[in-house]
Amino acid sequence: MIKVDVSNVISEQEIAKYQDRVTKINKMINDKSGAGNDFLGWVDWPENYDKEELERLLKDAKYVRDNFEVLVVAGIGGSYLGAKCAIDALKGVKSPDKPEIIFMGQTFSPNYTAQVLNYLKDKKFAINVISKSGTTTETSIAFRLLKDLLERKVGKEEARKSIFAVTDKARGALKTLCNQEGYSTYVLPGDIGGRYSVLTPVGLFPLAAAGVDVKAMLLGAQEARKEFDNDNLKENKCYRYAVSRDYMLNHKRPVEMYVTYEPQMSQISEWLKQLFGESEGKEKKGLLPTSATFSTDLHSLGQFIQDGSPLLFETILNVLEPQEDVSIPSDKDDLDGLNYLAGKKLSYVNQMAFQGTLKAHQEDGGVPCNVIYIDKLDPKTLGYLFYFFMRACAMSAYLLEINPFNQPGVEIYKKNMFHLLGKKGY
């Protein structure tokens, strides 16, 4: 489904030097013996997921599609980024499909929150709240506001049928509320962290409600699980990508820029930035993940990438077959000088932009570029890609000799914020 070319970033000789370390780390991942091993449940999830729960989830998702205009997903970080990026990538940024999927609980912005609430006043909406603890501040505020609006619109009894929760199996504030109110509830597995949770009900419920074939996504992840369960660096493209990242960090290229040529894939870059940034950015280590969408950003960041400080390397996600295409028409007067392109597809122009930019950046700009060639972006391929990047991230972080699954730095701002807000105990 994908081809990974790291040849411009790292040589075969340098890749081979990583073999012993990769063999050791791959065993750690499979044996669940490395740092943070309590959160390696995602490794086997594509094969071990709860089949009965998935069928119930699909039934509830169909109920949402059949009965509501809008589904509001309340979550932050991994509790929304995976679903958001998948829906955009597969449905497009201007999808007319119903229900409309809106995201809340990922910001404290009063403007954004008020605008969404005002929009929902005249809509028949359901809520999908996602939180392991039920006390994540952004998400909890959003859910309180949404629940209040929904109960005032339709009454408490009807609201119970319109709220779907993903939370801990047995404990936490949200789980307690679900038990009290009788909300339809799905499990966020205790051994899977938020940024690795896109293939659990965290991502699957909103995706299924959006009409995405989530079984195909899981099938793609299953294929990736089987393919990448080996330590052979001559064959394992997931680990080849991982060692190329480590090599760049050790050769004074501390910034990885994720590049796409489709605006609807820009949220995949956001998901990748959280996955790698939160997993690796510890102990003063790790690459800084950033992103760009070409050709748009070639007219803003392009100059810096080509001629600026040599800080970065690129990882380009290039989709070869678009979901839709457009032909360029001929014009009698040809004042814009574009008749040389008449009859050609816009996908052809996009690919020529990719090839021309790749040559400019690699050969003239001296920017190392990984390229991930994707045949076409469909649910199965996206599931495969999700697993590819999660496994690569675990390998990359273990190469840095850090725990890929904690985020101690995130807690510091929360403590300061709670103190300033006057929360008891802070």
C-alpha positions in Angstrom: 0.0 0.0 0.0 2.9 2.3 0.6 6.6 2.6 -0.5 9.1 4.3 1.7 12.2 5.9 0.2 14.8 7.0 2.7 17.8 6.9 0.3 18.3 10.6 0.3 18.5 10.7 4.1 20.5 7.7 5.0 22.7 5.2 3.2 22.3 1.4 3.3 25.7 1.3 5.1 24.5 3.6 7.8 21.2 1.8 8.1 23.1 -1.5 8.7 24.9 0.0 11.7 21.5 0.2 13.5 20.7 -3.5 13.1 21.8 -4.8 16.5 20.0 -2.0 18.3 16.8 -2.4 16.2 16.8 -6.2 16.9 17.0 -5.5 20.6 14.3 -2.9 20.6 11.9 -4.9 18.4 12.1 -7.7 21.0 11.4 -5.1 23.7 8.3 -3.9 21.8 7.0 -7.5 21.2 7.8 -8.7 24.7 6.4 -5.5 26.2 9.6 -5.2 28.3 10.8 -1.6 27.6 10.1 1.6 29.4 6.4 2.4 29.6 5.5 -1.2 28.7 2.2 -0.7 30.5 1.1 1.3 27.5 2.0 -1.1 24.7 -1.5 -2.4 24.2 -1.7 -0.8 20.8 0.9 -3.2 19.4 -1.5 -6.1 19.2 -4.8 -4.2 19.2 -5.6 -4.6 15.5 -5.9 -8.3 16.1 -7.1 -8.4 19.8 -9.7 -5.6 19.7 -13.1 -6.5 21.3 -15.2 -7.7 18.4 -18.5 -7.6 20.3 -17.8 -4.0 21.4 -17.1 -3.0 17.8 -20.5 -4.4 16.6 -22.3 -2.4 19.3 -20.3 0.7 18.3 -21.3 0.3 14.7 -25.0 0.0 15.7 -24.8 3.2 17.8 -22.9 5.0 15.0 -25.7 4.1 12.6 -28.2 5.4 15.0 -26.3 8.7 15.1 -26.2 8.8 11.3 -29.9 8.1 11.0 -31.1 10.5 13.7 -28.9 13.5 14.0 -27.6 16.5 11.9 -24.4 16.9 14.0 -22.2 14.8 16.1 -20.0 16.9 18.5 -16.9 15.2 19.6 -15.5 16.5 22.9 -11.9 15.6 23.4 -8.4 16.9 23.3 -5.0 15.6 22.0 -5.2 12.0 21.0 -8.8 12.0 21.9 -9.7 14.1 18.9 -6.7 14.4 16.5 -6.9 10.9 15.1 -10.6 11.1 14.2 -10.2 14.6 12.9 -7.3 13.8 10.6 -9.0 10.6 9.3 -12.3 12.3 8.6 -10.6 15.1 6.7 -8.3 12.8 4.8 -11.1 10.4 3.7 -14.1 12.7 3.4 -12.4 16.0 2.4 -12.5 19.3 4.2 -15.9 20.3 2.7 -17.8 17.0 2.9 -21.5 17.3 2.5 -22.1 14.0 4.2 -24.3 13.9 7.3 -24.0 14.0 10.2 -21.6 16.9 10.3 -18.7 16.2 12.7 -17.7 19.1 14.9 -14.9 19.0 17.5 -15.0 20.8 20.9 -13.1 20.4 24.1 -9.7 20.9 22.5 -9.4 24.6 23.4 -10.3 27.2 26.1 -11.2 29.8 23.4 -14.4 31.6 24.4 -14.9 32.7 20.8 -14.7 29.2 19.3 -16.8 27.7 22.2 -19.5 30.3 21.9 -19.7 30.0 18.1 -20.1 26.2 18.3 -22.8 26.4 21.0 -24.7 29.1 19.0 -24.5 27.0 15.9 -25.9 24.0 17.8 -28.9 25.8 19.1 -30.8 25.1 15.9 -29.4 21.7 15.2 -30.3 18.2 16.3 -27.1 17.0 17.7 -25.5 14.1 19.6 -22.4 14.2 21.8 -19.4 11.9 21.8 -17.3 12.7 24.9 -13.9 11.1 25.2 -11.8 11.2 28.4 -10.2 8.4 30.4 -10.5 10.3 33.7 -13.4 12.6 33.0 -11.5 15.5 34.5 -9.4 16.8 31.6 -10.2 20.5 32.0 -10.8 21.5 28.3 -12.9 18.5 27.6 -14.8 18.6 30.9 -15.8 22.2 30.4 -17.0 21.6 26.9 -19.0 18.5 27.9 -20.6 20.4 30.8 -21.7 23.1 28.3 -22.8 20.7 25.7 -24.8 18.5 28.1 -26.5 21.6 29.6 -27.5 22.8 26.1 -28.7 19.4 25.0 -30.8 18.8 28.2 -32.4 22.2 27.9 -33.2 21.5 24.2 -34.6 18.0 24.4 -35.0 17.1 28.1 -32.8 14.9 30.3 -34.4 11.6 29.3 -33.9 12.2 25.5 -30.4 13.6 26.1 -29.4 10.2 27.7 -30.0 8.6 24.3 -27.9 11.2 22.5 -24.7 11.0 24.6 -22.0 8.4 23.8 -18.9 8.2 26.0 -15.4 6.7 25.6 -13.7 6.4 29.0 -12.0 4.0 31.4 -13.4 0.6 31.9 -14.0 0.8 35.6 -13.1 4.1 37.2 -13.1 7.9 36.9 -15.5 10.8 37.0 -16.9 10.2 33.5 -17.3 6.5 34.1 -19.3 7.2 37.3 -21.5 9.7 35.4 -22.1 7.1 32.6 -23.2 4.6 35.2 -25.5 7.1 36.8 -27.1 8.4 33.6 -27.0 5.2 31.5 -25.1 6.6 28.6 -23.9 4.3 25.9 -20.2 3.7 26.9 -17.1 2.4 25.2 -13.8 1.5 26.7 -10.5 3.4 26.2 -8.2 0.6 27.0 -6.0 1.2 30.1 -2.9 0.0 28.3 -3.2 2.4 25.3 -2.4 6.1 25.7 -4.3 8.8 23.9 -1.9 9.5 21.1 -1.9 5.8 20.2 -5.7 5.4 20.5 -7.0 6.2 17.0 -7.8 2.6 16.2 -9.8 2.1 19.5 -13.3 3.5 20.1 -11.6 6.9 20.6 -11.3 7.2 16.9 -13.6 4.5 15.6 -16.9 5.9 17.0 -16.7 9.3 15.3 -15.3 7.7 12.2 -18.1 5.2 12.0 -20.6 7.9 12.6 -19.1 9.8 9.7 -19.6 6.7 7.5 -16.0 5.5 7.3 -15.4 1.8 7.0 -13.6 1.2 10.3 -13.4 -2.5 9.8 -11.3 -1.8 6.7 -9.1 0.5 8.8 -8.5 -2.3 11.3 -7.8 -4.7 8.5 -5.1 -2.3 7.2 -3.6 -2.1 10.7 -3.6 -5.9 10.9 -1.6 -6.1 7.7 0.9 -3.5 9.1 1.1 -5.4 12.4 2.1 -8.6 10.5 4.5 -6.8 8.1 6.4 -4.8 10.7 6.8 -7.6 13.2 10.4 -8.3 12.2 13.8 -6.7 12.8 15.2 -7.0 9.3 16.3 -3.5 8.4 16.7 -4.5 4.7 13.0 -5.2 4.6 11.1 -3.4 7.4 10.3 0.0 5.9 8.8 1.1 9.2 12.0 0.7 11.0 14.0 2.0 8.1 12.1 5.3 8.5 12.6 5.2 12.2 16.4 4.9 11.9 16.5 7.7 9.3 15.0 10.0 11.8 17.5 9.1 14.5 20.3 9.5 12.0 19.1 13.0 11.1 19.0 14.0 14.8 22.5 12.8 15.2 23.7 14.7 12.2 22.5 18.2 13.1 19.1 18.1 11.5 16.9 18.5 14.6 13.6 19.5 12.7 11.4 17.1 10.8 8.9 18.7 8.4 6.0 16.6 7.5 4.9 17.6 4.0 1.7 16.8 2.1 0.3 18.0 -1.2 -3.4 17.7 -0.2 -5.0 20.2 2.1 -7.3 17.5 3.4 -4.2 15.7 4.7 -2.9 18.6 6.8 -4.6 17.2 9.9 -2.6 14.0 9.5 0.5 16.2 10.0 -1.1 17.5 13.2 -1.6 14.0 14.4 2.0 13.2 13.6 3.2 16.3 15.4 1.5 15.1 18.6 2.5 11.5 18.2 6.2 12.2 17.8 6.5 15.4 19.7 4.8 14.1 22.9 6.5 10.7 22.6 10.1 11.9 22.0 10.4 15.4 23.4 11.9 14.5 26.8 15.2 14.8 28.6 16.2 17.5 26.2 16.1 15.0 23.3 14.0 14.4 20.2 13.3 15.9 16.8 11.0 18.9 16.6 8.1 17.9 14.3 6.6 20.6 12.1 4.6 20.6 8.9 3.8 22.2 5.6 1.2 21.8 2.9 2.6 22.2 -0.6 2.3 23.9 -3.0 0.5 26.4 -0.7 3.4 26.8 1.7 6.0 26.9 -1.0 4.8 30.5 -1.4 5.5 31.2 2.3 8.0 28.8 3.8 9.5 27.7 0.5 12.3 30.3 0.5 13.5 29.2 4.0 13.4 25.5 3.2 15.4 26.1 0.0 18.0 28.6 1.3 17.6 29.1 5.0 19.3 27.7 8.0 20.0 24.0 7.4 18.0 22.7 10.3 15.4 20.5 8.8 14.7 17.4 6.7 11.4 16.5 5.1 9.2 13.5 5.3 6.8 13.8 2.4 3.5 11.9 2.2 2.7 11.7 -1.6 -0.6 10.2 -2.6 -0.4 9.0 -6.2 -4.0 8.5 -7.0 -6.4 11.2 -5.9 -10.0 10.5 -4.8 -11.3 13.1 -7.3 -9.7 14.9 -10.2 -10.2 18.0 -12.4 -9.3 18.6 -16.0 -7.9 22.0 -17.1 -10.0 23.6 -19.9 -8.7 25.4 -23.0 -9.3 29.1 -23.4 -9.6 30.8 -26.8 -7.6 33.9 -26.0 -5.1 32.1 -23.7 -4.3 35.4 -21.9 -3.0 33.5 -18.8 -0.7 31.3 -21.0 -2.1 28.1 -19.7 -3.3 26.4 -22.9 -0.1 24.3 -22.8 -1.9 22.5 -19.9 -5.3 22.2 -21.6 -6.7 18.7 -21.2 -4.3 17.7 -18.5 -5.5 16.6 -15.1 -4.8 18.7 -12.0 -3.3 15.5 -10.4 -0.6 15.6 -13.1 0.2 19.2 -12.3 0.4 18.3 -8.6 2.7 15.4 -9.2 5.0 17.6 -11.4 5.0 20.2 -8.6 6.1 17.4 -6.2 8.9 16.2 -8.5 10.1 19.7 -9.2 10.1 20.6 -5.6 11.8 17.4 -4.5 14.6 18.0 -7.0 15.0 21.6 -5.9 15.1 20.8 -2.2 17.3 17.8 -2.5 19.8 18.8 -5.2 19.9 22.6 -5.0 18.9 23.2 -1.4 20.7 20.2 0.2 17.6 19.3 2.2 17.4 15.6 3.0 14.0 14.2 2.0 12.2 11.0 3.0 9.3 10.2 0.6 6.4 7.9 1.6 4.5 7.0 -1.6 0.9 6.1 -1.0 -1.0 4.4 -3.8 -4.4 5.8 -2.8 -5.9 7.0 0.5 -8.7 4.8 1.6 -9.7 3.4 5.0 -7.6 0.3 4.7 -4.5 2.3 3.7 -5.1 4.9 6.4 -5.3 2.2 9.1 -2.0 0.8 7.7 -0.4 4.2 7.9 -1.6 4.8 11.4 0.1 1.6 12.6 3.2 2.3 10.5 3.7 5.6 12.3 2.9 4.4 15.8 5.4 1.5 15.5 8.0 3.8 14.0 7.5 6.2 16.8 8.0 3.5 19.5 11.2 2.4 17.7 12.4 6.1 17.4 11.9 6.9 21.0 13.5 3.7 22.2 16.5 4.5 20.0 16.7 7.7 22.1 16.6 5.6 25.3 13.5 7.3 26.6 9.9 6.3 27.5 7.7 6.8 24.5 4.5 6.7 26.4 4.6 9.3 29.2 4.4 13.1 29.0 5.7 14.5 32.3 6.3 18.0 30.8 2.6 18.4 30.0 1.7 18.3 33.7 3.7 21.4 34.6 1.5 24.0 32.8 -1.6 22.3 34.3 -0.3 22.8 37.8 0.5 26.4 37.2 -2.9 27.0 35.5 -4.8 25.3 38.4 -3.0 27.4 40.9 -3.9 30.6 39.1 -7.5 29.5 38.7 -7.7 28.8 42.5 -8.3 25.0 42.2 -8.2 23.4 45.6 -4.9 21.7 46.4 -2.9 23.8 43.9 
